[in-house]
Amino acid sequence: MSALQTLAETSVAIKGNLGSIGYGLAAIGPGVGVGIIFGNGTQALARQPEAAGLIRANQILGFAFCEALALIGLVMPFVYPAS
């Protein structure tokens, strides 16, 4: 096995690991966002229980947008694979 072939294989392995690290970092943002959405939603429900329907609808909408970002982060390594 030549040194160049070993270097090429190592390069592919590093790119694969960087993709995993990249998705881990991409999942942090939506995780924090979901926490903020439901934390503030719980506070809003405690302050104005009569607006529960509107608050819950906005929570679900915000949650969907945050999870869409996480799914985009999951799909990107497959769209642009390590070559």
Beta strands, then each sheet from edge to edge (+ up, - down):
end
